[in-house]
Amino acid sequence: MGLLSNTTNLKQYRIIDGQLSRESLGFVQEKLQRNAFIPIEQTQEEISCGWTILGSLDKNDFGNINDWQRGNYLCFTLRIDQRKVPASTLKRHCEKEYEKFLQNNQGFKRVPKTEKEAIRERVRLNLLSKTLPATKGIDVVINLDRQDLFVTSLTDKDCDLVEKAFQETFGGICRLRVTPPLEMAMEIAPENLQHNLKVLNRASTDAIVEQIKENVWLGQGFLLWLLHRTIESDSRYRLNTPGPLLRDGEYVAYLNNRLTLTGSAEGGTQKVALSGPQSGFQEARIALHGGKVLSSATVYLEEQENLWKYTLKSDSFHVASLKCPTVKLEKDVDDAEAEEHALFYERMHLIESFLQLHKSLFREFLIQRLDENKWTDLEMKLENFLENGPLLEDAI
């Protein structure tokens, strides 16, 4: 699910303590080339990690700036090749070598520890040399105007690799910081309500882990509000943030298909996943009334004839399985490179449009949540919404 696929993941970072700019493209080019991917097919190396051209995992030459700088964006892919020997295979081959050692050294009843370790390492390296590495690519795109960066993977392991590679490449002039939900909220909240948001911040430091953990109320409240709006309103909104779509234009937003709820239970955390078309969200409302909270939900955004569908994580605001309107790469064209660039710009237009819609919806919630008078009324509505929800037998 890369950037050029119709379905992708998005994790947002902010570039801080410096910046990457159009004026520094020569420096960026030098750093990317120095940290470009190095193949390991003909070696015994276990892992290789480095930059390649977006959409071309085998192209690691950054000599042509147009390959990785497109308009307002820098784009490239972190390629990871890794060999792995299955534990069962390694064990089987080691046992054979241990037997050979004992046959050739009759004075030993068992293989000495140091010899055993040496045999194991020798066998492992031999097997690695016969194993083709598995290849994975993680796409990265940087918006030079906003100085933000998006990664198309949400796994901790992949994101750690991207963060490490970015630090090794650009650590001398800038670094990455994950964008927590509260920081995003501060960026888009109306100025007159930002003080209220600061007061509601439950984190005592700026540490990312604490910011996310202590302010889960923000994402959970947003999804609960959207669930209420999905059932109790016509789900129509107006765009209220800047972006490629017409400001004040109308769009539709609602929840459907899949909700995940979590709550405390004996022995740990209980998770409830509800999937399939939801009729009134009866089961979800019962679970919420019982003390569970929304940890993720599938959100639909409609603007004119276009539809975006994604799963939002309430704690981190990471976007999973974002499905945009379809864009296809035309084949058998005279200028394949121009067609690939056109595909990139169309995809970025759709992603930027999604971000505008997503932020507008979140801002609509913040306007209700941060205004004390509006929140008093909204809180009462949400309580009634849950308390007067369906009875258990109605949901069965």
N, C-alpha and C positions, 0 to 999 in steps of 0.2 A: 504494500500500500504506500507507494511513493508519491511524491509531489505531483507527478504527471498522470497518476492514476485517477480514475473518477471517484475512488474512495481512499481516504488517507486519514492519518492521525495528526494532531497538532499540539505541540507543547511549546509555550511561549517563554522566551528569555528577553531580558533587557541587556544591552551592551552599556557598561558603565566604566567609570574611571578612564575615560578616553573614548575615542570613536573611530569607526572606519568610514572613510569619505571618498568622494570622487577624486579629490586631490591626492589621496594616498594609494591610488590604484597600482602604481608601480611597486610600492612597498608590499601591498597585498599579494601581487603577482609573485614577487620574489619569495614570500613566505609560503604561499601555496605550493610553489614548485619545490621548495626545499622539503616540504612535508607531504609531497605527493605519494601515492600508493606505490609500493615496491612489490612485485609479484614474488611468490615463494614456491611456485610449482616445481622448479628445478633445484630446490634446496631442501634441507631438513628442518627449516624454521617451522615453529609450531603456529605462530600467528603473525599477521602483518596488518597494519592499520594505517590508512592514509587517504588523502583527498583524490577524487577523480572528477571528471566533468559530469554535470548533471545529465542523466539519461544515457551515459556511456561509461559503464563500469571499467571498460578496458582502456579508456583514454585518460592518461595521467599527465598529459602535457598541457601546461597552462600558458603557453607562449602566446596564444591568440586570446586577447582580452574579451572579445565578443563571445567566446565560449562560456564564460562564467560571469560576465557583467552585462546585464540586460536592463537598459533604462535605469530605473531607480533601485534595481535589485542586484545583489550578488548571490549566486547560486552554485552549489557544488554538492558532491556526495561523498560521505565518509564510507569508504569500502573497507570491510573487515573480512579477511580470509583466515580461517582457522582449521587446523587439522585436529581431529579427535580420534583416539583409539578406544573402542568400546572396552570397558573394564573387564568384561567376560573374555574378550579376545586376548587382551594383555595377560590375564591370569592363566589362560590355557597355554599360551606360548612360553610363559615363564616357568610353568610346571615342567614342561618338556626340557627346558634348559637346566633346571635344578636336577632332574634325573640324570642328564648327561654329566653334570658336574660330579655327582655321587658315584657314577659308574667309573669315571676317570680318576677319582680320588677315593680309593677303597678305605682309607683310614678315617673317613668322616661318616658319622651316622646321620648328620644333618648338615645343611648348607650354612656356613657361618654368616652372621648378619651382614658384615661388610661385603662379602662376596655376593650375597643375595641381592643387596641394593645395587651392586655394580651390574649384575646380570639383568635385573629389572630395567635399569636405565638403558642398557645396551639393547635389550629387546624392544623397549618403547621407541627408541630412536630409529631402529630398523623398521618397525611397523609404521612409524610416522612417515618415513621416506617413501613408503609404498602407498600411502593414503593421500588421495587428492583432497585439498582443502575445500571446505564449504564456504561459499561466498555470500555476503550480505551487504546491502547498501542502505545507508540512512541519509536521506536528503536533508539539506540545510538551505534555507533562504533567508537573506538579510534585507530588510528595508532600510535603505540609507537615510531617508528622511526621518523616520521614527526611531532609528537605531534600535530596532528589535529584531529578534532572530526566532525562526520557527524550525522545529525539528519534527520529522515525520515518524517518530517512534515514542512510545510512552513507557517502555520498560526501563527500570532503573539501570540495568546493565548497559543498554544501548545509550541512554542519556549520559551515563558516566563516561563512556568512551568518547562521545561528542564533546563533552565539557573538557576532558583531558586533552583531546586533539586540538580544540580551539585554544586552550591555554598554551599548549606547546607551540602553536602557530602564531598566535597574536598576543600572547601574554605580556609582551613588552610594552604594548600601547593601550590595551583595554582588557576587560574580562567580562564574563557572563554572570547574570543573576536571574534566577527563576522569578517569573512574575506571579506573586501570590494573589488570590482574589481581592484582598483588601487594597492592594496597590492598584489593581485594575479599577476597582470601585472609586478610589481617590482621583484617578485620572479622568473619569467620565461623570462623576457626580456634579450637580450644579454647585457653583462656588458658595452659595449661601447655605448649603447643607454639608459642606466638607468638615466643618467643625464638629457637627453631630457625629459624623463617621469616625473622626479621631477619638471622640469620647467613647464610642462603642467598641473601639479596638481593645481586645482582651489580652493581647500579647504585651509582655513587658519589655521585649527587646525587638530588634529588627531581624533577628535570625529567621531564615526562611522556614525552617521546620516548625518553630514556635508560631510564626505568623499564620501558617496554614492550620496547625493543630488547634490553636486557641480561637480561631475565627471561622470554624466550620459552620457556625450559625448563619453566616452570610449566604453560602451556597445552599444550605438546607432550607433556609427561609425563601430564597429565590425560587427553588423548585416547588416548594409548597404553595407559594403565591401563584406560580404558573399553573399548577394543578387546579387550584381554585378558579383561576381565570378560564382555564380550558373548559370547566364544567359550567361555570356561572356567567360567562360572558360570550360575546360573538368572536373573541380571539383576534380582533382587529386592533392594529396599533399604527402609530405614525413614526417614521424615521426621525430620530432626534440627535444623531451623531454624524460627523462628517464621513465621507466616503464616496465611492464611485456612483452610488445610487442617489436619486433625487431626494434631497432633504425635504422632510414633511410628506414624503410619499407614503402610501399605505402598504402595509404588509400584514400577514397573518402568522400567528405563532401559537403552537399548542403542543401538548404532550400526547404520546400514544405509543402503543406496541410493547414497550418494555420499561418497567420500573424496578429498581432495586432498593429495598428498605433494610435497615439494620437496627438492631436494638440489643440491649443487654439481656442475657439469659444465664441460667445456671451453667457454670463451666466456661463462660466466655461470651462471645458475640454471636447473635443469631442473625442470619441473613435470609431475606425473603425476596425471591425474584419472580416478578409477574410478567408474563410475556403474552403476545397475541393482542389483537384489537381489544381495547378497553371500553366497556359500556358503563359509563358512570363511575368507573374506578372504585367499585364497591369494596373489593378486597383491600385495595390500597388505603382507603379511608378508614376501614376497620383497624388495619395495622397501625396507621398514624394515630388514631384515637387511643390505641393501646400503648403508645409511647415510642413507637419506632420512628425513624427519621428517613428521609429520602437521601440515599447515598449516590444514586445516579438515575438518569432518566433519558429516554429518547425524545429529542425535541425536533419538531418540524417547523420550518420557516418557509413561507410562500410569499413571493413577490412577483406580481403579474403571472406569467406562465411558468416561472422558475420555482423549483423546489429544492431545498436543502434539508438533509436529515443527518442528525448526529447524536451521539451519546455524551452527555455532560456529566463529569465527575464533580459532585458537590463540594468536596473538600479542596481540591486543587484547581478546579475549573479547566482541567485538561479536556481536550476535545478528542473523542475516540470515534472511529468509523464515520468520518465526515463524508457524506455522499453528496456531491455537487451535481448540478445539471451536466449532462453528458457532453464531453468535447472529444472529438475523434481526430486522430492524426491521419491526414490524407496521404495515401501511398501512391506510388507511380507518378510523382510530380517532378517537374524539371529541377526545382531547387529544394532539395530535401532539408538543407540547413535552415532555409527561410521558413519552411513549413514547421520545423521543430520549434523555432523561435516563436512563431505565431501561436502554436499550441501552448507554449509556456505563458505568453501574455494573456491568452484566453483563460487559462487555469488561474493565473494570479488575479485576474479581474473577478472571477467567481469567488475565489477565496477572500479577496478584499471586500467583496459585496457581502459575503457571509459574516465577516468580522464586523462590518457596519451594522448588519441586522442583529447580530448577537449582542453587541454592545448597546444598541438602541433598546433592546428588550431588557437588558440588565439595568440600564439607566432608568427605564420606566419603573422598574421595581424599586430602585434606590430613591426615586422621588417620593414614592409612597412610604417607604420604610424609614427614611431619615427625617421626614417632616413629622413633628410630634403630634400635630392635630390629625393628620392623615393616618398616621400609624395607629393611633388610638382607635379610630374607626375601622381600619383594616384588621387589626388584631382581634377585634370583636367579631368581625365577619369570618375570620379564619377559625376562631373557636367555635362559632355556631356551625360552620361548615363541617367540622369534624364531629362535634357533639350530636348534631342532627343528621348524621350520615345514615347509611342503610344499616339495618339490623343484620346480624350474622346470617340468619336464615335467608335473607334477601340476596346474599352474595353466593349462595350455594346452588 
